Amino acid sequence: MKLSAELRAFEARIGHRFARPELLVRALTHGSVSSTTRADNQRLEFLGDRVLGLVMAEALLLDDKKATEGQLAPRFNALVRKEACAEVAREVDLGSVLKLGRSEMLSGGRRKQALLGDAMEAVIAAVYRDGGFEPAREMILRLWGRRIQSVEEDARDPKTALQEWAQARRLAPPKYVELGRSGPDHAPVFTIAARLDNGEEAEATAGSKRQAEQAAAKALLNRLESA
């Protein structure tokens, strides 16, 4: 298979030249455009998530040889979560080469955090299957490099941080309540409230329940910590 000039340029951005170009094509194929003869990237995404996790765990151990498991865990979560993968995807302009169905393209799929994060994990798996662990490891460390050095001990996702805030004050875990849903089926918008037993709550709206929950938790945590 011969890659287009656009995909060759993407190879240069991630720093890996594929011996099996079909792996890259599959990694960039979203389910909205797959068919019986055109596989999507979901299985590669599953594998890439595990490869990324192993590389990040090893990198964090080497970066701070005195850190405890309790210190390493939130750093690890910050580096492998979907938001971090999507940030890296944006830096290498993955969205411009993502293969999407018409409905996803019209709803801004090339900019969606979930799609970009999933595709970045799939690309990691494609590199792993194409060249083995070392090329995948080298690419991940190169693309995530500055994040590994700068990640903070308390870099945990907002839902986890809010739950820990509540537990420290002997409150029940936060509850997340869907207040509303709008937009078409292919591009829904959710409004979620994060609530605590003490009556505190905050709302947020996003293109997925997970993102809305994270945003609501962050808004509530910011309010509580600034009070």
Beta strands, then each sheet from edge to edge (+ up, - down):
strand 1: 175-182
strand 2: 189-195
strand 3: 201-206
sheet 1: 1+ 2- 3+
end
